[in-house]
Amino acid sequence: MLELHNVRKAFGDRRVLDDVSMALTPGKLTGFVGSNGAGKTTTMRIIMGLLAPDSGRITWNGSALTTEQRRAFGYIPEERGLYPRQPVREQLVYFGMLHLMSPREAAQRADEILEVLGLEQRGADKLEDLSLGNQQRAQIAVALMHRPEVLVLDEPFSGLDPEAVDALSGLIRSCSDDGVPVLFSSHQLDLVEKLCDELVILSGGRITASGTAAELRAEHRVVIRIDAPGAAGWIGGLEGIEVLSADGAHAEFAASDAGAADAVLREALARGPVTHFGEVPVPLSEIYKEATR
C-alpha cells in the first residue's frame, strides 16, 4: 500500500498542497480529480520523488518510500518526455533495459505492449511521425514496460481517440486486477466514474471529498422523481417537500424524511396512475461541483 501522510508543499508564498493524506491500495484504481492548479500534478511528482514535500511522509507498505522502490513505479508525467526522432519500439526496448530487463525480454514485452495499444504497425516509426494520440499511446507503453508495482498516471487519456481510450482503460483495469495500485488524474468525469474504484477530489490543495462513488453519493440528499398526473401543480403544497423541478406530470423533489416522500406517493396514487417513482442518481459532476465550491 502506498500512503501519503499530511503532505504539504508551497512554492514561495503559495500553498499548493495542504495536509494531503490518501492511500492507494493494491488492486484499486483511484481517480484523482480537481481543477487546473488544484495540486494533482504536484502530488504525483512528490510521489515519484521529483519534488520533495515541505512536510509530511510517503510510505510504501508502512515504511518510508525509497528511491529504489520508486524505480518499480510506472509514471506518465504531465509533460511527455520521449525522444521524437527515435523509433518507438527502440525506445521501449531501451527503457525496458534501463529497468534491468534483458534485451530479449525487453523486445518481447515491447511487442506485447505495442499490440495491446494498437501500435504494432508503427513500432519502426519515429515518434515525431506519429499523431498526437499515438504519441500518447507510446508514452503509456513506456510506463507499462517493466510491469510496474504502482501506476501514477497524469492525464493519461489526454489526446486519445475513443478506441484508444477503450484500449487503455482495459489495460489499466487489467493492471489493477493483477493487484497494482493505480492513481490517475483526468478531467473526463464520466470516464473517471466508469473506470475507477475510488475517487479523490482535490480543491485548493486540500482533499475535499474521497471514497467510492456510492459513498460520495450517500453524503448527498436523496432526489426523487415522480411521473404522475398533474404532479407539478400539487406537489409543492405538501409538507416537508422541496421541489427541485416540475413540469406537467413530471417532478423532482427532496423530502425531509421518508414519511414526507410516502405522502407524495399516496397523494399521487389518489389522483391517478403513477408511471414512475424512484431516486435520481446524483451525477459525479454534481458531487464534484459541490466538493470544489
C-alpha positions as CSV (number, residue, x, y, z in Angstrom):
1,M,0.0,0.0,0.0
2,L,1.2,3.5,-0.9
3,E,0.2,6.2,1.6
4,L,0.6,9.9,1.8
5,H,0.5,11.3,5.4
6,N,-0.3,15.0,5.9
7,V,1.8,16.1,2.9
8,R,2.3,19.9,2.5
9,K,4.0,21.8,-0.3
10,A,4.4,25.5,-1.0
11,F,6.1,27.5,-3.8
12,G,7.1,30.8,-2.3
13,D,4.0,32.2,-0.5
14,R,1.6,30.0,-2.4
15,R,0.5,26.9,-0.6
16,V,-0.1,24.2,-3.2
17,L,-0.8,21.2,-1.0
18,D,-2.3,21.5,2.4
19,D,-2.3,18.4,4.7
20,V,-3.0,15.9,1.9
21,S,-3.5,12.3,3.1
22,M,-4.6,9.4,0.9
23,A,-3.9,5.7,0.4
24,L,-3.5,3.7,-2.8
25,T,-4.4,0.1,-2.1
26,P,-3.5,-3.0,-4.1
27,G,-6.0,-3.8,-6.9
28,K,-7.8,-0.4,-6.6
29,L,-8.0,2.2,-9.3
30,T,-8.2,5.7,-7.8
31,G,-9.4,8.6,-9.8
32,F,-7.8,11.9,-8.9
33,V,-9.9,14.9,-10.0
34,G,-9.7,18.6,-9.5
35,S,-9.5,21.8,-11.5
36,N,-6.2,23.1,-13.1
37,G,-4.0,24.3,-10.2
38,A,-5.7,22.1,-7.6
39,G,-2.4,20.3,-6.8
40,K,-2.8,17.0,-8.6
41,T,0.4,17.1,-10.6
42,T,2.4,18.3,-7.6
43,T,1.1,15.4,-5.6
44,M,2.1,12.9,-8.3
45,R,5.5,14.5,-8.6
46,I,6.1,14.2,-4.9
47,I,5.0,10.5,-5.0
48,M,7.6,9.9,-7.8
49,G,10.3,11.8,-5.9
50,L,10.6,14.6,-8.5
51,L,9.6,17.1,-5.8
52,A,10.2,16.9,-2.0
53,P,7.3,17.8,0.3
54,D,7.8,20.6,2.8
55,S,6.3,18.3,5.5
56,G,4.6,15.0,5.7
57,R,5.6,11.5,4.8
58,I,5.1,9.0,2.0
59,T,5.2,5.3,2.9
60,W,5.2,2.0,1.0
61,N,3.9,-0.9,2.9
62,G,4.3,1.0,6.2
63,S,7.9,2.1,5.7
64,A,9.4,5.3,4.2
65,L,9.3,5.2,0.4
66,T,12.8,4.9,-1.1
67,T,14.3,5.8,-4.4
68,E,14.9,2.1,-5.2
69,Q,11.2,1.3,-4.6
70,R,10.2,4.2,-6.9
71,R,12.1,2.6,-9.7
72,A,9.5,-0.1,-9.8
73,F,6.7,2.5,-10.3
74,G,5.2,3.4,-13.7
75,Y,4.7,7.1,-14.4
76,I,3.2,9.2,-17.1
77,P,4.1,12.8,-16.5
78,E,2.0,15.8,-17.4
79,E,4.7,16.9,-19.9
80,R,5.6,13.9,-22.1
81,G,9.3,13.0,-22.3
82,L,10.2,10.6,-25.1
83,Y,12.7,11.1,-27.9
84,P,11.0,12.5,-31.0
85,R,13.5,11.2,-33.6
86,Q,13.9,7.7,-32.2
87,P,11.8,4.8,-33.4
88,V,9.0,3.8,-31.0
89,R,10.0,0.2,-30.5
90,E,13.6,1.1,-30.0
91,Q,12.6,3.4,-27.2
92,L,10.5,0.8,-25.5
93,V,13.4,-1.7,-25.5
94,Y,15.8,1.0,-24.3
95,F,13.5,1.9,-21.3
96,G,12.9,-1.8,-20.6
97,M,16.7,-2.4,-20.4
98,L,17.0,0.6,-18.0
99,H,14.7,-1.4,-15.7
100,L,17.2,-4.3,-15.9
101,M,15.3,-6.3,-18.5
102,S,17.4,-8.4,-20.8
103,P,17.4,-7.3,-24.5
104,R,15.3,-10.3,-25.4
105,E,12.8,-9.8,-22.6
106,A,12.5,-6.1,-23.4
107,A,11.9,-6.8,-27.1
108,Q,9.2,-9.4,-26.3
109,R,7.5,-7.0,-23.8
110,A,7.7,-4.1,-26.3
111,D,5.9,-6.2,-29.0
112,E,3.3,-7.2,-26.5
113,I,2.5,-3.7,-25.3
114,L,2.6,-2.3,-28.9
115,E,0.0,-4.8,-29.9
116,V,-2.3,-4.1,-27.0
117,L,-2.2,-0.4,-27.7
118,G,-2.7,-0.8,-31.5
119,L,0.8,0.4,-32.4
120,E,2.2,-2.9,-33.7
121,Q,2.4,-1.5,-37.2
122,R,4.1,1.7,-36.1
123,G,7.0,0.4,-34.0
124,A,9.6,1.3,-36.6
125,D,8.3,4.8,-37.0
126,K,9.9,7.8,-35.3
127,L,7.9,9.2,-32.5
128,E,7.6,12.6,-34.3
129,D,5.9,11.0,-37.3
130,L,3.0,9.7,-35.2
131,S,-0.2,11.5,-34.5
132,L,-0.5,13.2,-31.1
133,G,-2.8,10.4,-30.0
134,N,-0.4,7.7,-31.0
135,Q,2.5,9.6,-29.3
136,Q,0.4,9.4,-26.1
137,R,0.0,5.7,-26.6
138,A,3.8,5.3,-26.9
139,Q,4.2,7.2,-23.6
140,I,1.8,4.9,-21.9
141,A,3.7,1.9,-23.3
142,V,6.9,3.1,-21.7
143,A,5.1,3.4,-18.3
144,L,3.9,-0.2,-18.6
145,M,7.1,-1.8,-20.0
146,H,8.5,-3.1,-16.7
147,R,5.2,-4.3,-15.2
148,P,5.2,-1.6,-12.6
149,E,4.2,-2.2,-8.9
150,V,2.4,1.1,-8.8
151,L,1.0,3.2,-11.7
152,V,0.8,7.0,-11.4
153,L,-0.8,8.5,-14.5
154,D,-1.2,12.3,-15.0
155,E,-3.9,12.8,-17.6
156,P,-3.2,9.5,-19.4
157,F,-6.3,9.8,-21.7
158,S,-5.4,13.3,-23.0
159,G,-5.4,13.3,-26.8
160,L,-6.6,9.8,-27.2
161,D,-9.5,8.8,-29.6
162,P,-12.4,6.7,-28.2
163,E,-10.8,3.5,-29.5
164,A,-7.5,4.2,-27.7
165,V,-9.4,5.3,-24.6
166,D,-11.1,1.9,-24.5
167,A,-7.8,0.0,-25.1
168,L,-6.0,2.0,-22.3
169,S,-8.9,1.6,-19.9
170,G,-8.8,-2.1,-20.4
171,L,-5.0,-2.2,-19.9
172,I,-5.2,-0.1,-16.7
173,R,-8.0,-2.2,-15.4
174,S,-6.0,-5.4,-16.1
175,C,-3.1,-3.9,-14.1
176,S,-5.3,-3.2,-11.1
177,D,-6.9,-6.6,-11.4
178,D,-3.3,-8.0,-11.0
179,G,-3.1,-6.1,-7.7
180,V,-1.3,-3.0,-8.9
181,P,-2.4,0.3,-7.1
182,V,-3.3,2.8,-9.8
183,L,-3.7,6.6,-9.4
184,F,-4.8,8.6,-12.5
185,S,-6.0,12.1,-13.0
186,S,-8.5,13.2,-15.6
187,H,-10.9,16.0,-16.4
188,Q,-13.2,13.5,-18.0
189,L,-15.6,12.8,-15.1
190,D,-17.7,10.3,-17.0
191,L,-14.6,8.2,-17.6
192,V,-13.4,8.5,-14.0
193,E,-16.8,7.4,-12.8
194,K,-16.9,4.4,-15.2
195,L,-13.4,3.2,-14.6
196,C,-12.3,4.0,-11.0
197,D,-13.0,2.1,-7.7
198,E,-12.4,5.2,-5.6
199,L,-12.4,9.0,-6.1
200,V,-10.2,11.7,-4.5
201,I,-11.4,15.3,-5.2
202,L,-8.7,18.0,-4.7
203,S,-9.5,21.7,-4.4
204,G,-7.2,24.4,-3.5
205,G,-4.5,21.9,-2.4
206,R,-6.9,20.1,0.0
207,I,-8.8,16.9,-0.3
208,T,-12.4,17.9,-0.1
209,A,-14.0,14.5,-0.8
210,S,-12.9,10.9,-1.1
211,G,-14.4,7.5,-1.3
212,T,-16.3,5.3,-3.7
213,A,-18.9,6.9,-6.0
214,A,-21.6,5.2,-3.9
215,E,-20.1,6.6,-0.6
216,L,-19.9,10.1,-2.1
217,R,-23.5,9.9,-3.3
218,A,-24.7,8.7,0.1
219,E,-23.4,12.0,1.6
220,H,-25.8,14.0,-0.6
221,R,-29.5,14.4,-0.2
222,V,-31.8,12.0,-2.0
223,V,-33.6,13.3,-5.0
224,I,-36.8,11.5,-6.1
225,R,-38.5,11.7,-9.4
226,I,-42.2,11.2,-9.9
227,D,-44.3,10.9,-13.0
228,A,-48.0,11.3,-12.2
229,P,-51.0,13.3,-13.5
230,G,-50.6,17.0,-12.7
231,A,-47.7,16.4,-10.3
232,A,-46.2,19.9,-11.0
233,G,-49.4,21.5,-9.8
234,W,-49.9,19.9,-6.4
235,I,-46.6,18.5,-5.1
236,G,-45.3,21.9,-3.8
237,G,-48.2,22.1,-1.4
238,L,-47.2,19.0,0.6
239,E,-45.4,19.4,3.9
240,G,-41.7,18.5,4.0
241,I,-41.2,18.7,0.3
242,E,-38.7,20.8,-1.6
243,V,-39.5,20.9,-5.3
244,L,-36.4,20.9,-7.4
245,S,-38.0,20.9,-10.8
246,A,-41.6,20.4,-12.1
247,D,-43.3,20.4,-15.4
248,G,-46.7,18.9,-16.1
249,A,-46.8,15.3,-14.9
250,H,-43.1,15.3,-14.1
251,A,-41.4,16.5,-10.9
252,E,-38.2,16.0,-9.0
253,F,-38.1,16.7,-5.3
254,A,-36.2,16.3,-2.0
255,A,-38.2,15.1,1.1
256,S,-37.4,16.0,4.7
257,D,-37.9,12.3,5.7
258,A,-39.3,9.0,4.5
259,G,-42.7,9.9,5.7
260,A,-42.9,13.0,3.5
261,A,-41.8,11.0,0.5
262,D,-44.5,8.4,1.2
263,A,-47.1,11.2,1.4
264,V,-46.2,12.3,-2.1
265,L,-46.7,8.8,-3.4
266,R,-50.1,8.4,-1.6
267,E,-51.3,11.7,-3.0
268,A,-50.2,10.7,-6.5
269,L,-51.9,7.4,-6.3
270,A,-55.1,9.0,-5.2
271,R,-55.1,11.3,-8.2
272,G,-54.4,8.7,-10.9
273,P,-51.8,6.3,-12.3
274,V,-48.1,6.7,-11.2
275,T,-45.8,5.7,-14.0
276,H,-42.5,6.4,-12.2
277,F,-41.4,6.9,-8.6
278,G,-37.8,6.5,-7.6
279,E,-34.4,8.0,-6.7
280,V,-32.5,10.0,-9.2
281,P,-28.7,9.1,-9.1
282,V,-26.6,12.1,-8.3
283,P,-24.1,12.6,-11.2
284,L,-20.5,12.7,-10.4
285,S,-20.4,16.2,-12.0
286,E,-22.7,17.5,-9.3
287,I,-20.7,15.9,-6.5
288,Y,-17.6,17.4,-8.0
289,K,-19.1,20.9,-8.2
290,E,-20.2,20.8,-4.5
291,A,-16.8,19.5,-3.4
292,T,-14.9,22.2,-5.1
293,R,-17.1,25.2,-4.3
